[in-house]
Amino acid sequence: MALRGNLRDFTITQLLNLINLACKTGTLVVEGPSETAKVAFREGKLAYAEIGNEDGSLASILHHAKKLSSGQYKSIRQGAAHIPDKELGLLLINAGYLSQEDILTNLQQHFTDIVQRLFTWVEGFFHFDNELLPPEDRISVRLDLENLIIEGSRQLREWEQLQDEIPSLDMALKFSDRPGTNLKNVNLSVEEWRVVSYINPRNTMRQIASATKMNDLEIRRIIYGLLQAGLVEVTRQTGAVAPTPSVRVFPSDNKEEQKSLVNRLINRIRSL
């Protein structure tokens, strides 16, 4: 099966469906506007995924999933960076740090997250390489595609709806001046607090997404929620500057401390 084309004509969901039904083995290479993703399959099942220049090593994945402390991760990077992932996995299991199930579960989640990010890619090119398999030194998994395809279809519908609501990320945001719009009694997630900390008429939504390392779907989802809650309004950008938070972004998980920081941030922005 020669699989090559443009994402404008073939969605990621459709590609996964083809690979699943044909039980293909090989790697789907997707070249987006700013980065390239490689997703490997064995007999139609997800085996491995990597994207751009992101660190996809086992140590990095486990650290990001909070399965390794910062100290453990640093020690591995300094003293065992040359050890292949397969060998490192065995060492962690034999040392009693993690179980085989822990390692496989977190790898599956990491690979799934990468594929889910691709569902929002509407620009770029793809090709399927039958000869390209996962790197020998990396641990592969064996994950059915059915649930990924279902989630991809749902995510694609959400993406289309959010694009209708927020057609451009090149506009800025400001805090609403309407009575009763106050963050004191609002419970926001950590990701929402991060976005709130960058809200300023000088920062476009695209700049905020870049600063918070969020993709288009993630930033649109959060901004849509803030808009619906009446906390922010869309406005024109008043000056092109790199987004810099007015205060340090939440050094603790304490909700009261977070609210205090945000309220001080709002007051500072409104005084500009």
C-alpha positions in Angstrom: 0.0 0.0 0.0 1.6 3.2 -1.2 0.5 5.8 1.4 1.6 9.3 0.6 -0.2 12.6 0.5 -1.4 15.9 1.9 -3.2 16.3 5.3 -5.7 18.6 3.5 -7.0 15.6 1.7 -6.5 12.9 4.3 -7.0 13.3 8.1 -4.9 11.5 10.7 -8.0 9.7 11.8 -8.5 8.3 8.2 -4.8 7.3 8.1 -5.0 5.4 11.4 -8.1 3.6 10.1 -6.3 2.5 7.0 -3.3 1.3 9.0 -5.5 -0.5 11.4 -7.6 -2.3 8.8 -4.6 -3.2 6.7 -2.6 -4.4 9.7 0.4 -2.4 8.5 3.9 -2.6 9.9 6.1 0.4 9.4 6.3 4.1 10.3 3.9 7.0 9.4 6.0 10.1 8.9 4.0 13.4 9.2 5.7 16.6 8.2 3.9 19.6 9.8 4.5 23.3 9.4 7.0 23.4 12.2 8.0 19.9 13.2 7.9 16.3 12.0 6.3 13.3 13.8 7.1 9.6 13.4 4.6 7.0 14.5 5.6 3.4 14.2 3.2 0.4 13.9 3.5 -3.4 14.1 0.7 -5.3 12.4 -1.7 -2.4 12.7 -1.0 -1.7 16.4 0.8 1.4 17.8 4.4 0.6 18.7 6.3 3.9 19.1 6.0 7.6 18.5 8.2 10.7 18.5 7.8 14.3 17.6 10.1 17.1 16.6 13.2 17.5 18.8 11.4 16.5 22.0 13.3 14.2 24.4 11.6 10.9 24.0 14.0 8.9 26.2 12.6 6.6 28.9 14.1 8.7 31.7 12.5 11.9 30.4 9.1 10.2 29.9 9.2 8.7 33.4 10.3 12.1 34.9 7.5 13.9 33.1 5.0 11.4 34.5 6.4 11.9 38.0 7.6 8.4 38.3 11.2 9.6 38.7 12.1 12.4 41.0 14.2 15.4 39.7 17.2 14.0 41.6 16.8 10.5 40.1 16.4 11.9 36.6 19.4 14.1 37.0 21.5 11.2 38.3 20.4 9.1 35.3 21.2 11.9 32.9 24.7 12.4 34.4 25.7 8.8 35.0 23.7 6.6 32.7 22.9 8.7 29.7 24.7 6.2 27.5 22.6 3.3 28.6 19.9 2.2 26.1 16.3 2.6 27.2 15.7 -1.2 27.2 18.7 -1.7 29.6 17.6 1.2 31.8 14.1 -0.2 32.0 15.5 -3.5 33.3 17.8 -1.7 35.8 14.8 0.3 37.2 12.7 -2.9 37.5 15.5 -5.0 39.1 16.3 -2.1 41.5 12.6 -2.1 42.6 12.0 1.5 41.5 9.3 0.6 39.0 7.4 -2.4 37.7 7.3 -3.5 34.1 3.6 -2.4 34.0 4.6 1.1 35.2 7.1 1.5 32.4 4.8 0.2 29.7 1.8 2.1 30.9 3.7 5.4 30.9 5.2 4.7 27.5 1.7 3.9 26.1 0.4 7.2 27.5 3.3 9.2 26.0 2.9 7.6 22.6 -0.9 8.1 22.7 -0.4 11.8 23.7 1.8 12.3 20.6 -0.8 10.8 18.3 -3.6 12.8 19.8 -1.6 16.0 19.1 -1.5 15.0 15.4 -5.3 15.1 15.2 -5.3 18.9 15.0 -2.7 19.0 12.2 -4.5 20.2 9.1 -1.4 21.3 7.2 1.5 19.2 6.1 2.5 16.1 4.2 2.7 12.4 5.1 4.1 9.2 3.9 4.2 5.6 5.2 7.6 3.9 5.2 7.3 0.1 5.4 11.1 -0.3 6.1 11.3 2.2 9.0 10.8 0.5 12.4 11.2 1.9 16.0 14.8 2.6 17.1 16.5 -0.5 18.4 17.5 1.1 21.7 13.9 2.2 22.5 11.1 0.2 24.1 8.1 -0.3 21.9 4.6 -1.2 23.0 1.6 -2.9 21.3 -1.5 -0.7 21.6 -4.8 -1.2 19.7 -5.8 1.7 17.5 -9.6 1.5 17.9 -9.8 3.7 21.0 -7.3 6.2 19.5 -9.5 6.4 16.3 -12.6 7.1 18.3 -10.9 9.7 20.4 -9.4 11.2 17.3 -12.9 11.6 15.7 -14.2 13.3 18.8 -11.2 15.6 19.0 -11.5 16.5 15.4 -15.2 17.5 15.9 -14.2 19.6 19.0 -11.3 21.2 16.9 -13.7 22.2 14.2 -16.2 23.7 16.7 -13.4 25.6 18.5 -12.1 27.0 15.2 -15.6 28.4 14.5 -15.7 30.0 18.0 -12.0 31.2 17.8 -11.1 31.5 14.1 -7.8 33.3 14.7 -5.1 33.0 17.4 -3.6 36.3 16.2 -5.9 38.4 18.4 -5.2 39.4 22.0 -7.1 39.0 25.2 -8.0 41.3 28.1 -9.7 40.8 31.4 -13.4 41.6 31.3 -14.6 44.8 32.9 -18.1 43.6 33.4 -19.4 43.6 37.0 -19.1 40.3 38.8 -16.2 39.0 36.7 -13.7 38.2 39.5 -11.3 35.2 39.8 -11.5 35.1 43.5 -14.3 32.5 43.5 -13.3 30.7 40.4 -11.6 27.3 40.5 -9.1 27.0 37.6 -6.8 24.2 36.6 -3.0 24.7 36.6 -3.0 25.0 32.8 -5.7 27.7 33.0 -3.7 29.6 35.6 -0.7 29.5 33.3 -2.7 31.0 30.5 -4.3 33.6 32.7 -0.8 34.8 33.8 0.0 35.8 30.3 -3.3 37.6 29.4 -2.5 41.1 28.3 -3.5 43.2 25.3 0.1 43.1 24.1 0.1 39.3 23.8 -1.7 37.4 21.1 -3.2 34.0 21.8 -0.6 32.5 19.5 2.2 34.0 21.6 0.5 32.7 24.8 0.3 29.2 23.3 4.0 29.4 22.4 4.9 30.6 25.9 2.9 27.9 27.7 3.9 25.2 25.2 0.3 24.4 24.2 -0.9 23.3 20.8 -3.7 25.0 19.0 -6.4 22.7 20.4 -5.2 23.1 24.0 -5.0 26.9 23.9 -8.4 27.3 22.1 -10.0 24.9 24.6 -8.8 26.9 27.6 -9.5 30.3 26.1 -13.0 29.2 25.0 -13.7 28.3 28.7 -12.5 31.7 29.9 -14.6 33.5 27.3 -17.7 31.5 28.2 -17.2 32.3 31.9 -17.0 36.0 31.0 -13.6 36.3 32.5 -11.8 37.6 29.4 -12.6 39.3 26.1 -11.0 39.3 22.7 -9.3 42.5 21.7 -6.7 43.8 19.2 -3.0 43.5 20.1 -1.7 46.8 21.4 2.0 46.1 21.0 4.1 43.3 19.7 6.3 42.1 22.5 7.3 38.6 23.6 4.9 37.4 26.3 6.4 37.7 29.8 4.4 36.9 32.9 4.0 39.9 35.2 4.7 37.7 38.2 6.3 34.4 38.7 4.0 31.6 37.6 2.5 29.8 40.6 5.4 28.5 42.7 3.0 26.5 44.8 -0.2 24.4 44.4 -2.0 26.3 47.1 -5.2 27.7 45.6 -5.4 30.7 47.9 -1.8 31.7 47.0 -2.6 31.3 43.3 -5.7 33.5 43.6 -3.7 36.2 45.4 -1.1 36.1 42.7 -3.7 36.4 39.9 -5.5 39.2 41.6 -2.3 41.2 42.0 -1.5 40.4 38.3 -4.9 41.7 37.2 -4.5 44.9 39.2 -1.1 45.5 37.7 -2.3 44.9 34.1 -5.3 47.2 34.6 -3.0 50.0 35.9 -0.9 50.0 32.8 
